[in-house]
Amino acid sequence: MDRTHRWTLSPHRFRQIGIVTAAGLCLLVVAGGVVRLTGSGLGCDDWPNCNAQSFVDVSSEHTAIEQVNRMLSAFIGIPTLAMAIGSFRVRPRRRGLVGPSLGVLATVLGNGVVGGIAVRTDLHPALVQSHFLLAMGSIAFAVVAVRRAGDVPAPAPAPVAVRRTAWLLGALTAAALVTGTVVTGTGPHAGDEDVRRWGFDISTVARIHSAAVLAAVASGLVLTLLLRRRGAQRDRVGSLLSIWMFVAILQGGIGYLQYFNGVPEMLVGAHIAGATALWVATVLLVGSIVSTLPAATSVEPAIRESGLRGITASIPGTA
């Protein structure tokens, strides 16, 4: 066998690596939520060592939880690196794979550094926020790469009004994620009992976050109305839009439920998982509307080729 041929990947194999990477990143976000909700953010008070005495320490519940989180972070580096290298070796070549694959690698490495700094600064809320948002960036890059590895030719461009509304939906969903991290940094689940929190009024920041979520849902309704008049685009992305609306409304319901019940850990954990699922659905939906690069162009292939089932199946509460 030719040496060059041995070091190539089919688009199908690359997509499988991408799905594993995206699923692992989603799992890592949920694991990070467990660290915060159990007050284990400083279970290891050093980085990369667990503490001044040892590199690995599982002598207490908090250190064990943080060590598992760090172990998962290390493991996800394997498919992330494979994805970045493999994007250069996909044959036949596919446009648009290298950029997002390198984006995953860069944000995962950057997030490791941010996480280390966060521990060394006793979980400053700005760094904890950045840690979560960088993870969302990693997931977005991975999902984009998975979607672009599909085998179906590029679709015709959607009308300008539809594309603009899709971008608006994506921006408002991102705003909901950002404001959600502010709520977390203000509330009781900041990773440790004694760490610094934002000094904002929790009711005020919760209302701002709620407004961002409601605005995102409203943009989804507008997009639904726009697509009703356009049969081709509706058939191509209607299923993805329905999934997005379902997850968004469910996520909003969980948010209100946790707020009015004193933010219990289980509901907060479900909200973190829901936010991750919503972000995956958002990237797939917006990409399906605005992209002109190769991707699935009909309802069922759009879900199958994008890897939505494989990605969301790993997220608690979305199976």
C-alpha positions in Angstrom: 0.0 0.0 0.0 1.2 3.5 -0.8 2.6 5.3 2.2 0.7 8.5 1.4 -2.6 6.5 1.0 -2.2 4.9 4.4 -2.2 8.3 6.1 -5.5 9.5 4.8 -9.0 9.6 6.1 -12.3 9.2 4.4 -14.9 11.9 5.1 -17.0 9.3 6.9 -14.1 8.4 9.2 -13.3 12.0 9.9 -16.9 12.7 10.7 -16.8 9.8 13.2 -13.8 11.3 14.9 -15.6 14.7 14.9 -18.7 13.2 16.6 -16.6 11.6 19.3 -14.8 14.9 19.9 -18.0 16.9 20.0 -19.7 14.3 22.3 -16.6 14.3 24.6 -16.6 18.1 24.8 -20.4 18.1 25.7 -19.7 15.5 28.4 -16.8 17.6 29.7 -19.1 20.6 30.1 -21.5 18.6 32.2 -18.6 17.2 34.2 -17.5 20.7 34.9 -20.9 21.5 36.1 -20.7 18.6 38.5 -17.4 20.1 39.8 -19.1 23.4 40.5 -22.3 21.9 42.0 -20.5 19.7 44.4 -18.2 22.6 45.6 -15.2 20.7 44.2 -13.7 23.6 42.2 -10.8 23.9 44.6 -10.6 20.2 45.4 -7.3 20.5 43.7 -5.8 23.9 44.6 -2.9 23.8 42.1 -2.3 23.2 38.4 -1.2 21.0 36.7 -0.4 19.2 40.0 -3.5 18.6 42.2 -1.7 20.2 45.1 1.8 21.0 46.4 2.3 17.4 47.7 1.2 15.3 44.7 0.2 15.3 41.0 -2.8 13.1 41.6 -4.8 13.1 44.8 -8.1 11.3 45.5 -7.9 11.5 49.3 -11.3 13.3 49.6 -14.5 13.5 47.7 -13.8 16.9 46.3 -10.3 16.0 45.1 -11.6 12.9 43.5 -14.3 14.7 41.6 -11.8 17.3 40.3 -9.3 14.6 39.4 -12.0 12.8 37.3 -12.7 16.1 35.5 -9.1 16.7 34.8 -8.8 13.1 33.5 -11.7 13.6 31.1 -10.0 16.8 29.9 -6.8 14.9 29.1 -8.7 12.1 27.3 -10.6 14.5 25.1 -7.3 15.8 23.8 -6.8 12.5 21.9 -9.7 12.8 19.5 -9.2 16.6 19.4 -5.6 16.1 18.1 -6.7 13.4 15.7 -9.4 15.6 14.3 -6.9 18.5 13.8 -4.4 16.3 12.0 -7.0 14.3 10.2 -8.5 17.5 8.7 -5.4 17.8 6.5 -5.6 14.2 5.4 -9.2 13.8 4.3 -9.5 12.3 0.8 -11.3 13.3 -1.3 -10.6 16.8 0.0 -13.4 18.7 1.6 -13.6 22.4 1.9 -14.0 24.0 5.3 -12.7 21.2 7.6 -9.2 22.5 8.5 -10.3 25.8 10.0 -12.9 24.5 12.5 -10.7 21.5 13.4 -7.8 23.7 14.3 -10.3 25.9 16.1 -11.3 23.0 18.3 -7.6 22.3 19.1 -6.8 25.9 19.9 -9.8 26.4 22.1 -9.3 23.1 24.0 -5.6 24.0 24.6 -6.6 27.6 25.6 -9.2 26.3 27.9 -6.7 24.1 29.7 -4.7 27.2 30.4 -7.7 29.2 31.5 -8.8 26.4 33.8 -5.3 26.3 35.4 -5.3 30.1 35.9 -8.9 29.9 37.4 -7.7 27.4 40.0 -4.6 29.5 40.8 -6.8 32.6 41.3 -9.3 30.8 43.5 -12.0 30.5 40.9 -12.4 34.2 39.9 -15.8 34.4 38.3 -14.5 36.0 35.1 -12.2 33.1 34.5 -14.9 30.5 35.4 -17.2 32.2 32.9 -14.4 32.2 30.2 -13.8 28.5 30.9 -17.4 27.6 30.1 -17.7 29.9 27.1 -14.5 28.6 25.6 -15.9 25.1 25.9 -19.0 26.3 24.0 -16.6 27.6 21.3 -14.9 24.2 21.1 -18.2 22.5 20.7 -19.3 25.0 18.0 -16.1 24.3 16.0 -16.5 20.6 16.3 -20.1 20.6 15.3 -19.3 22.8 12.2 -16.6 20.4 11.1 -18.9 17.4 11.6 -21.6 19.0 9.5 -19.2 20.0 6.7 -18.0 16.4 6.4 -21.4 15.4 5.1 -21.6 13.7 1.6 -24.5 15.7 0.1 -23.8 18.7 -2.3 -24.2 22.2 -1.0 -27.8 23.6 -0.9 -29.0 26.7 -2.7 -28.6 29.8 -0.5 -31.5 30.7 1.7 -33.3 34.0 1.2 -31.6 37.0 2.9 -34.4 37.4 5.5 -34.1 33.8 6.6 -30.3 34.0 6.8 -30.4 37.2 8.9 -33.0 35.7 11.2 -30.9 32.6 11.7 -27.8 34.7 12.6 -30.0 36.7 15.0 -31.2 33.4 16.6 -27.6 32.3 17.0 -26.5 35.7 18.5 -29.4 35.7 21.0 -28.7 32.2 22.0 -25.1 33.1 22.6 -26.2 36.1 24.6 -28.4 33.7 26.7 -25.3 31.6 27.4 -23.2 34.6 28.4 -25.8 36.0 30.7 -26.3 32.6 32.2 -22.7 32.5 33.2 -23.2 35.8 34.9 -26.1 34.3 36.9 -23.9 31.4 37.9 -21.1 33.7 39.0 -23.5 35.6 41.1 -25.4 32.7 42.6 -24.6 30.0 45.2 -23.0 27.4 42.8 -19.6 29.1 42.0 -17.5 26.0 42.7 -16.6 26.5 46.3 -18.3 28.0 49.3 -15.6 30.7 49.9 -14.7 31.8 46.4 -15.4 35.3 45.1 -18.7 36.0 43.3 -20.0 38.9 41.3 -21.7 41.5 43.4 -24.7 41.8 41.2 -28.3 41.4 42.4 -29.2 37.8 41.6 -32.8 38.8 40.7 -31.6 41.4 38.2 -29.1 39.2 36.4 -31.7 36.4 36.3 -34.2 38.7 34.6 -31.6 39.8 32.1 -30.8 36.1 31.3 -34.5 35.3 31.1 -35.0 38.2 28.6 -32.2 36.9 26.4 -33.8 33.4 26.4 -37.2 34.8 25.5 -35.7 36.9 22.7 -34.0 33.8 21.3 -37.3 31.9 21.4 -39.1 34.8 19.7 -36.5 34.8 16.9 -37.1 31.0 16.5 -40.8 31.7 16.1 -40.1 34.4 13.5 -37.8 32.0 11.7 -40.6 29.4 11.7 -43.0 31.9 10.1 -40.5 32.8 7.4 -39.9 29.2 6.6 -43.6 28.4 6.3 -43.6 30.4 3.0 -40.5 28.6 1.6 -41.1 24.9 1.0 -37.5 24.0 0.0 -35.9 25.6 3.0 -38.6 24.3 5.3 -38.1 20.7 4.2 -34.4 21.0 4.6 -34.2 22.6 8.1 -37.7 22.2 9.5 -36.8 19.2 11.6 -33.7 20.9 13.1 -35.8 24.0 13.9 -38.4 21.9 15.7 -35.7 20.3 17.7 -34.2 23.7 18.6 -37.6 25.1 19.6 -38.3 22.0 21.8 -34.9 22.2 23.6 -35.2 26.0 24.0 -38.6 25.9 25.6 -37.6 22.9 27.8 -34.5 24.8 28.9 -36.5 27.9 29.7 -38.9 25.8 31.8 -36.0 24.2 33.7 -34.6 27.6 34.3 -37.7 29.0 35.8 -38.3 25.9 37.9 -34.8 26.0 39.4 -35.1 29.7 40.1 -38.3 29.5 42.0 -37.2 26.4 43.9 -33.9 27.8 45.3 -31.6 26.5 42.5 -31.3 22.9 43.7 -28.2 21.1 42.4 -30.1 18.5 40.3 -32.0 21.2 38.4 -29.0 23.3 37.9 -27.2 20.3 36.5 -30.1 19.7 34.1 -29.9 23.3 33.1 -26.2 23.1 32.2 -26.9 19.9 30.2 -29.8 21.7 28.5 -27.7 24.7 27.6 -25.1 22.4 26.0 -27.8 20.6 24.0 -29.3 23.9 22.9 -26.0 25.2 21.8 -25.4 22.1 19.6 -28.8 22.5 18.1 -28.2 26.2 17.5 -24.9 25.6 15.6 -26.5 22.9 13.5 -29.5 25.0 12.7 -27.7 28.2 11.8 -25.1 26.3 9.8 -27.8 24.5 7.9 -29.3 27.8 6.9 -26.4 30.1 6.2 -23.7 27.7 5.0 -23.0 27.1 1.3 -20.4 24.4 2.0 -21.2 20.7 1.6 -23.8 19.4 4.1 -27.0 17.4 4.2 -29.9 19.0 2.3 -33.0 17.1 3.4 -34.7 16.6 6.7 -33.6 13.1 7.8 -30.1 13.2 6.2 -29.6 16.6 7.8 -29.9 15.1 11.2 -28.0 12.0 10.3 -25.1 13.6 8.4 -24.7 16.4 10.9 -24.3 13.9 13.7 -27.0 15.5 15.8 -28.1 12.1 17.1 -24.6 11.0 17.9 -23.8 14.2 19.6 -26.9 14.8 21.7 -27.2 11.2 22.7 -24.2 11.7 25.0 -25.8 14.7 26.7 -27.9 13.8 29.9 -31.5 14.7 29.5 -31.5 14.6 25.6 -31.4 10.9 24.8 
